[in-house]
Amino acid sequence: MTDLATPGSAGLLNGKRLLITGVLSDMSIAFQVARIAQEQGAEIVLTSFGRALPITEEMTRLLPAPAPVIRLDVTRPEDLERLPLEVTRHLGALDGIMHSIAYAPPGALGGRFLDTPWQDAATALHVSAFSLQALTASCADVLEDGASVVGLDFDASLAWPGYDWMGVSKAALEAVARYLALYLAERHIRVNLVAAGMIRTVAARAIPNTDHLETIWRNRPPLSWDVSDPTPPARACILLLSDWLSATTGEILHVDGGLHAVMT
């Protein structure tokens, strides 16, 4: 399957200016969002920080066109305060934000749910859920009316063995998205999530019991699912970042081969 447009041509995101977080490898859903966004006519900036920063900068070489990388740690108020100035310098304003940020300390994963200290749980919630509010609020003054905010989710209606406080954080992320959808509606800013099935990303490899999750997605979805292909959820993000779903907000779009809907 080919994309609908090449860089600079009229596509779903022609003329859009997007901030994209979470580009760590070509297996990142965020990387595929960045790639397809450019192919669909968008201008983008990426964010990264710390040891991941040079990795993200290296990944820009694999994109259809060069993209600047802004230093951003969503847990640091000074980075969030500086972000609008950086966005203005590179893009002027934003028509969309792609939130692809999640982290839980080892003590919050792997079946240690009952023993997880608050500090580890708080870190998971801060980075993985509150950051959606923090990032969106930071960019409020540079977000155009009618913009779209999209975040990556993992079905929080179920308890996944080993996922533990990251699962709780994803449930919190879903609530944060709904409240943002409520309070940003007066500016016609849409906030939606894509609940992706299991993809073999850098973040997924850090989760204990990943092999078990991969087995589930190889065998149980009614539609075939490739754990090494992040393109399907990335395409859903592109659709939500476009103007095609202009009346959709507070939604969780499942792109998981249909696993969430069936019992097998």
C-alpha positions in Angstrom: 0.0 0.0 0.0 1.4 3.4 -1.0 0.8 6.8 0.7 -1.6 9.2 -1.0 0.9 12.1 -1.5 4.5 13.0 -1.6 6.1 15.9 0.3 4.8 19.2 -0.9 1.8 17.9 -2.7 -1.8 18.3 -1.7 -2.6 15.6 0.9 -4.7 15.1 4.0 -2.4 17.4 6.0 -1.5 19.9 3.4 -0.4 23.1 5.1 -0.6 21.7 8.6 2.0 22.4 11.2 2.6 19.6 13.7 4.5 19.0 16.9 5.4 15.3 17.2 6.9 13.6 20.3 8.3 10.1 20.8 10.4 9.5 17.7 12.9 6.9 18.9 13.3 4.5 16.0 11.7 3.6 12.7 9.6 1.2 14.7 8.1 4.0 16.7 4.5 4.8 15.8 5.5 8.4 16.2 8.2 8.0 13.5 5.6 6.7 11.1 3.3 9.5 12.0 6.1 12.0 11.2 6.9 10.2 7.9 3.3 10.0 6.7 2.6 13.6 7.9 5.3 14.9 5.7 4.1 12.8 2.8 0.7 14.2 3.3 1.9 17.8 3.1 2.5 18.7 6.8 5.4 20.7 8.2 6.7 19.1 11.5 8.9 19.6 14.5 10.0 16.8 16.8 10.8 16.8 20.5 13.3 14.7 22.5 15.6 15.1 25.4 18.5 13.5 27.3 20.1 10.3 25.9 17.2 10.0 23.4 18.0 13.4 21.8 20.8 12.3 19.5 18.7 9.2 18.5 15.8 11.4 17.5 18.1 13.7 15.6 19.6 10.7 13.7 16.1 9.5 12.9 15.3 12.8 11.1 17.6 11.6 8.4 15.2 8.9 7.5 12.3 11.2 7.1 11.2 12.5 3.6 12.4 16.0 4.6 14.6 17.4 7.4 12.8 18.3 10.6 14.1 20.3 13.6 14.2 18.7 17.0 13.2 20.7 20.1 14.7 19.7 23.5 11.7 18.9 25.7 11.3 17.0 29.0 7.6 17.1 29.8 8.3 16.8 33.5 10.5 20.0 33.6 8.4 23.2 33.9 11.2 25.3 32.3 11.1 23.1 29.2 7.4 23.5 28.9 7.6 27.3 29.4 10.2 27.5 26.6 8.3 25.3 24.2 6.0 27.9 22.7 8.9 30.1 21.8 10.6 27.2 20.1 7.5 26.3 18.2 7.0 29.9 17.1 10.6 30.0 15.9 10.3 26.9 13.8 6.6 26.9 12.7 4.9 30.1 13.8 1.9 28.2 15.3 0.5 24.6 15.5 -2.4 22.9 13.9 -1.8 19.6 15.7 0.1 17.8 18.5 1.1 14.1 18.5 1.6 12.9 22.1 3.6 9.7 22.2 5.1 9.8 25.6 5.1 7.0 28.2 7.3 5.7 30.9 7.1 3.6 34.1 10.0 2.7 36.4 10.8 -1.0 36.6 9.3 -1.2 40.0 5.9 -0.2 38.5 5.9 -3.1 36.0 6.3 -6.8 35.8 3.7 -8.1 38.3 4.9 -6.0 41.2 1.7 -4.0 41.3 1.0 -4.6 45.0 4.5 -3.7 46.1 4.9 -0.6 43.9 5.9 2.5 45.9 4.1 5.7 45.3 7.1 7.4 43.9 7.3 4.9 41.0 3.5 5.0 40.5 3.6 8.8 40.5 6.4 8.9 37.9 4.4 6.6 35.6 1.3 8.8 36.0 3.2 12.1 35.6 5.1 11.0 32.4 2.4 8.9 30.8 -0.8 10.7 31.6 -0.4 14.2 33.2 2.1 15.0 30.4 -0.8 15.2 27.9 -2.4 18.0 29.9 1.0 19.7 30.4 2.0 19.5 26.8 -1.3 20.7 25.5 -1.5 23.6 28.1 2.0 24.6 27.3 1.2 25.0 23.6 -2.3 26.6 24.2 -1.2 30.0 22.9 0.4 28.6 19.7 -2.4 26.1 19.0 -4.7 27.4 16.3 -8.5 27.2 16.8 -9.6 24.0 15.2 -6.4 22.2 15.9 -6.1 18.5 16.8 -4.4 16.8 19.7 -3.8 13.0 19.3 -2.3 10.7 21.9 -1.3 7.0 21.8 -3.2 4.6 24.1 -3.1 0.9 25.0 -6.6 -0.5 25.8 -7.1 0.4 29.5 -10.4 -1.4 29.8 -8.5 -4.6 30.7 -5.8 -5.4 33.2 -2.8 -6.8 31.2 -0.4 -9.1 33.2 2.9 -7.2 33.8 1.6 -3.9 32.5 0.5 -2.8 36.0 0.9 0.9 36.7 1.4 1.7 33.1 -2.1 0.3 32.6 -3.4 2.6 35.3 -1.5 5.5 33.7 -3.2 4.7 30.3 -6.6 4.7 32.1 -5.7 8.1 33.5 -4.5 9.2 30.0 -8.0 8.4 28.7 -9.6 10.5 31.4 -7.2 13.4 30.7 -8.1 13.3 27.0 -11.8 13.5 27.8 -11.4 16.5 30.1 -9.1 18.3 27.5 -11.8 17.6 24.9 -14.3 19.2 27.2 -12.4 22.3 28.0 -10.9 22.9 24.6 -14.1 22.5 22.7 -14.9 26.2 22.8 -11.9 26.7 20.5 -12.9 23.7 18.4 -9.7 21.9 19.4 -10.2 18.2 19.2 -8.5 15.7 21.5 -8.5 12.0 20.7 -6.6 8.8 21.4 -5.5 5.9 19.2 -5.5 2.6 21.2 -2.9 0.6 19.3 -2.4 -3.1 19.4 0.9 -4.6 20.4 3.8 -3.2 18.3 7.4 -4.1 18.9 8.5 -0.6 19.8 11.4 0.6 22.0 8.8 1.3 24.8 7.1 -2.1 24.4 10.4 -3.9 24.7 10.9 -2.4 28.2 7.7 -4.1 29.4 8.1 -7.5 31.1 6.0 -10.3 29.5 6.2 -8.7 26.1 6.5 -12.1 24.4 3.1 -13.1 25.9 1.5 -9.9 24.6 2.9 -10.5 21.1 1.5 -14.0 21.2 -1.9 -12.7 22.0 -1.8 -10.3 19.1 -0.5 -12.9 16.7 -3.3 -15.3 17.5 -6.4 -13.6 18.8 -7.4 -10.6 16.7 -10.1 -11.3 14.1 -8.0 -9.3 11.6 -4.4 -10.3 11.0 -2.0 -8.2 13.1 1.7 -7.7 12.5 3.6 -6.7 15.7 6.4 -5.4 13.5 4.3 -2.9 11.5 3.5 0.4 13.2 1.9 1.8 10.1 -1.8 1.0 10.8 -2.0 3.0 14.1 0.1 5.7 12.6 -2.4 6.1 9.7 -5.2 6.4 12.3 -3.3 9.3 14.0 -2.9 11.0 10.6 -6.6 10.8 10.0 -7.4 12.3 13.5 -4.8 15.1 12.9 -6.5 15.9 9.6 -9.8 17.9 9.1 -11.7 14.8 8.0 -13.0 14.0 11.5 -13.8 17.6 12.4 -16.7 16.6 14.7 -14.9 13.9 16.6 -13.4 14.6 20.0 -13.0 12.7 23.3 -12.8 9.5 21.2 -10.6 6.4 21.6 -10.0 4.9 18.1 -8.9 1.2 18.5 -6.4 0.0 15.9 -5.7 -3.4 17.2 -7.0 -5.8 14.6 -10.4 -5.9 16.4 -9.1 -7.6 19.5 -10.8 -5.2 21.9 -14.2 -6.2 20.4 -14.1 -10.0 20.5 -13.7 -12.9 22.8 -11.6 -15.7 21.3 
